[in-house]
Amino acid sequence: MEDQERALKLATEAGHILLENGAEISRVEDTMQHIASVYGVEDENFFVLSNGIISSGKNFARAEHIPLKGMQLSRVVEVNQISRDLSARPMPLDELEHRLQAVRMAKGKPWWEVILGTAFGVAAFCIIFGGSFLDAAATFVCGLLLGTFITFVGSRMSRLMGNFTGGLVGGLLCIIAYHLFPNTLHLPNMIIGTIIALVPGVPFTNGMRDIANEAYIAGTTRLIDAFLAFLGIAFGVSVALVLHGGITGAILQLGSPETDAVTSHWAIQLASAFVGTIGFAVIFGVPRRYYLDSGLTGMLGWGMFLLTGSVFLGALAVGLVSYLQAWLRRCPVTVFLICGIIPLVPGGGIFWTAYHLVVNDVRLAATTGFMALKVTVAIAAAIFFAAALYNLVAKRKSQASIKNE
């Protein structure tokens, strides 16, 4: 009986590590159920929400609040490997506890790697969104400074305040760079590239996956969380523009989005998507051995978008390639999907909606906001479809293996 209670505690500990580091609800529940079943636990029940776990069994009950803070997908990978190892051979509870504690205590990415990943990521996305090489160089410097702010200051704030201050700092940095080189830099491209570093890729992607897996409460909660993050970023950028207008006496008048003729070449676009996705793999704490796989996933998705002009097909390519990568590399699909989808996220829509609201052009604000919403719905539909297709294949494979036994 004591062993079963201990197994339940360790199953809950595994779920805790997964949930706080960006795993989707279905993975958390499946891993906890698997650990409990390996040790013969009876009458176990696990109820997982976006920020909490309730576990119960015979003579055992526990409820834990688990806020998502500093996400490290490497820990999700390690817990997934422990679960796989349990399938191969049931390990003693002492060994399981030791391995879980080692995962929990493992250090995240070094600060310099995260800051460099942020800088390269935003510079690459500046090019993706139409910026020139000079825009990208300036955005790289802004990314270094913004990454330093996020790492040492923003990470200590609440998530909503961190998104707001990040948008404010990112916007101000780009405005300063723009005034230093007024005739050579394009401010919208720089801001759009820079604020991508703040995009809530984890709740946005996992929220849609949770809904696809019928975890409606958790999925809706995560999507609301992502929506509030987008609002916080937009509000921060808006305040930066208003502060600049208050100092100079006029709001910056920006024309239509710029597209550089050189960097719009498909080869440069694909290379930028590759580098940018790897930058976000660093930010999200992906193990280094998967950097190239993540970069290829984002590059293929962006390439599909360039080829077809369809966000849905681009996101579908990311979803299908992510599941294929997960099967080949035997690791969670989250590692590739969250990073690979970032090039398609409507960062430009966030900026232009905020800008048009600042200059009191409600009609254009509504138009750009609606376009960003359409892109979001297309991404959601593609992820739903990819997840549903994967679940269908997995279900048929499971049924076939049962018949063969």
N, C-alpha and C positions, 0 to 999 in steps of 0.2 A: 504493500500500500504506500509506504514512504517513497519507494522508487517511482511509482506512478505519479505521485504528487510532484516529485522533483522533475520528472519528465515533462509534466504540464508547465511547471515554472520555466524550464529551459525552452519549451516550445513557444511560450509567451515571450521570452527573452529574444528568441530568433525573430519572432514577428515584430517586436519592438525595433530591433536593428533595421529590419527591412523597411518598415513604414516610415521611420524618421529619416531614411536616406533615399527616399524616392521610388520605392517599389509600388506597383499597383496593388489594389485590394485583393484581387484573385490570387496573386502570387503569395501574398502574406498568409491568406487563409489556407492555401494548398500546402505551403511549407509547414505551418503549424499542425495541420491535420496529419501530414506525413510523419513528422517527428513523433507525434502522439501515438500513431498506429505502429511505428517501429518498436516502441517500448510497451506495446500492449495495453495502452491506457483505455479504460472503459468509460462510457457515458460522457465523453468530452464534447464540449461545445465552444466554438469560437465565433465571436461577433466583432468584425473589424469595421471601423469607420475611418474617415480620412485623417482623424487626429486622435484616435483612441482604440483600445482593444479591450474586450470583455472576454475572459476565459473562465470556464467552469468545468468541473468534473466531480467525481465522487469525493466528498470532503475537501473540495478545493474550489475557490472562487477568487477572481482578481479582476479589477478594472483599472486601466492605466490611461492617463492622458498623455498623448505623444505629439507634441508640436513639431512641425517640420522646420528645422533650423539649417545648420550647415550640411547640405546634402553631399554625400560621397557615394557615387554609384559603384565604386570599388568594393564597398562593404556589402552591397546587394549581391555582387558577383561572388564574394567569398562565402556568404551564407548559402547561396545557391549551390556552391561546390560542396559545402558540408552536407546539404540535403542529398546531393548525388552520392556522396561517399556513404551516407547512411543506407542508401538503396543497395550499394555493393556489399557492405558489411555493417551490421549493427555494432556501433562502438560503445564502450562503457560510458556511463553517464558522466564520470569524472573527465573523460577525454572530450566529450561533447561540451561540457561546461567550460573547459580550458580553451577550446577552439573558439567558442562564442565570445568569451572574454577577450581573447586575442584580437578578434575582429572589432569589437567595441572600442578597444584601447588603441587600435592602429591609428597612426598619424595620417592626416589628410595630405593633400598636395602641399609642397612648400610654397610659401607666400610669393616668392619670386616667379615660380612657374605659373601660378594663377594670374599674376599681374601681366606676365608676358603673353599668356594665352588670351587674356582679355584684349590686350593691345593688338595682337595679330588678328584676332577674331573680328574686332570692330573695323580694322583697316580693310580686311578682305570683304566685309559686308558693305562697307562704303563703296567699293568698286561694284559689287553685285547690284547695288541700288543706283548705279549710274555715275558714281564719282570718278574723278580722274586720278592718276597716280599721285599728283600733288595733294588732292583732297585726302587720299588714303594715307599719305605720309603725315599730314596734319592730324588726321583722325587717330593714327597710331600713337602720337604723342598724347592726345586727349585720352586715349584708351589706357595708356600707362598711368596717367594721373587719376582717371576715374577708377581703374582697377585698384590702385593704392588706397583711394578713399573707401571703396566698397570693402576691401580686405580688412582695413584697420579701424574704420569708423562705422560704415553702413552695416556691417555684420553684427554690430552690437546694438543696433536699433530694432524696433519692431519692424515687421516686414512691410507694413503700409508706409511707415515713416522712412524706411530704407529706400523704397521705390520712389517716394516723392523727392527725397534729398538727392538720390542718384540722378533722377531726371533733371533736377535743378542744377546740380554740379556739372553734369554732362552738357546741358544746354549752355551754361555760362562759359565752360571751357571752349566749346566750339565757337561761341560768339567772340571771345577774346582772340582766338586764332584767326577768325575771319577778319577782324579789324587790323590784325598785324599784317595780313596779306590780302587786302580788300579786292584787288583786281585779278587774283589768281585762284582763289578758293571759292567753292560753292557751299554756302552754309547749310541748305537743306540736306544735301548728300552727307555732310559731315555729321549733322545731328541724328539723322536716320541711322547711320552706321553706328554711332556711339551708343544710342539708347537701346540698340539690340542687345547689348550686354546685360540689360536689366530685364529682358523679356522673361516672363515666368514659364519657361518651357516645361518644367516638371508638372505643376498642377494643370497646365493647359493640355498637355498630351495625356497624362494619366487620368484626368477627368473624363476625357472622351473614351479612353479605353475602359474605364470602370463602368461607364454607361453601356458600352458595347457588351460588357460581361454581366450586365443586369444588376450591377451594384449602383442603383440609381441615387440613393441618398449621398453616398460618398462621392460619386461622380459629379452630381450637381453642386455639392459643397466645394469641390476642387475647382470647378469651372467658375463659380462665383468668386473664389479666391483669385483665380487668374484674371477675371474681369476687373476686380478691385485693384489688382497690381497694374493692369493697363491704365486704369484711371489715374492711379498715383503717379505713374511715369508721365502721362500726358499733362497732369496738373503741374508737376515739377518743371517740365519744359515750358509750359505756359507762363509760370511765374518768372522763369529766366528771361523770357521775351518781354514781359511786362516791366521787370526791373531794368532791363536795358533801355526800354522805351522811356522809363521815368528818368533815367540818367541823361540820355541824349535828347529827350524831348519829343521823340517820335518812334513808333514801332517800325522795325525793319520791314520794308516792302519787298517781298520775295516774289519772283515770277513763277512760272510753271517749272515742274521738276526738270533738272538738267540730266542729260545722258551723254557721257563722253564718247566720242567716236572711236577712240583707241581702245578703251577698256571694255567697250561693248562687244568686242570680238568674242566669238564663242569659246575659243581656247582660253582666253584670259578669264572669262566668266566661269568656266569649269574649274580652272585652277584656283580662283578666288573662293568658290564654293567649297572646294576641297580643304583649303587652308582655314577658311572661316569655321567650317564644321569641326575641324580638329581643335581650333581655339576653344570652342564650346565644350568639346570633350574634356579639355583641361579644366574648364570652369566647373563642369558637373562632376568632376572626380572620377572619370572613366579610367580604368587601368591602362597604363601606357601601351601594353601589348595590343590594345584594341584601337589605338589612335588611327591607324591607317584604315581599318575597317570602317570606323565611323566616318572618316573623311570621304571614303568611296561612296558610302551610303548617301551622304548629303550631296555629293557631286552628281551621282546618277539621278537623284530626284530633281535637282536643279536643271540637269541636262534634259530630262523629260519635259520640264516646264518650258525651257527654251525651244525645244523641238515642236511642241504642240500648242503652247500658249495657254495650257489648261492647268490651273492650280490643283484641280482634283486629280488629274493623271499624274502630276508631279508628286503629290502626297501619296497617291496609291503606289507609285514606284518605290517611294521611301518605305512605306509599310511592308510591301512584299519583299523588298531586299532586306529589310530589317529582320523579318522572320526567317528568311533564308540564312542570313548571317548568324542569327541566334542558333539555328539548327547545326550549321557547320562548325561554329566555334563553341557550341555547348555552353552558352551563357544566356542570361536574361535578354529578351528582345528590347527591354527598356534602354539598354546601353546604346543601341544603335538608333532606335526610333526617336528618342528625345533629342539627340544631337542632330540627326539627319533631317528633321522636320524644320529646324530653325531657319534655313534660307527662305522658306516659303511663308513664314510668319509675317503678317502685314505690318512691319515696322513703319513703313512709309505712311500708312493710314493713320497710325497713332500721331505722328508728327503733324501731318497736314490737317487733321481734325483739330488738334490743339491750336495750331497757328490760325486757322480760319475763325475759331472761336475768339481768339485774342483780338483779331482785327474786326470783329463783329460781323463777319460774313457767315451768317447762320445757314444760308442755303448751301454754300460750298462745304461748310462743316458737316452738314447733314449728308451731303453727297459722298464726301470722302469717308465719313463714318460708316455709311451704308455699304460702300465698296469694301471696306475693311471687314465688315460683318459678313459679306458674301464670301470673301476669301476664307474667313474662319469657318463658315459653314461647309465650304468645299473641303477644307482640310479635315474637319470632323467627319464628314461623310466618307472620305477616303480611308481614314483610320478605322471607322466602323466596318467598312467593307473588308479591309485587309484582316481585321481581327475576326470577323465572322467567317471568312474563308478559312483562316487558320484553324479556328475552333471546329469547323465542319470536317476538315481533313484530319485533325487530331482525334475527333470523335469516331470517325470511320476507321481509323487506324487502331484505336482502342477496341472497337467492336470486333474487328478482324482478328486481333490477337487473342481475344476471349474465345472466339469460335475455334481457333487453332489449338487451344489448350485442352 
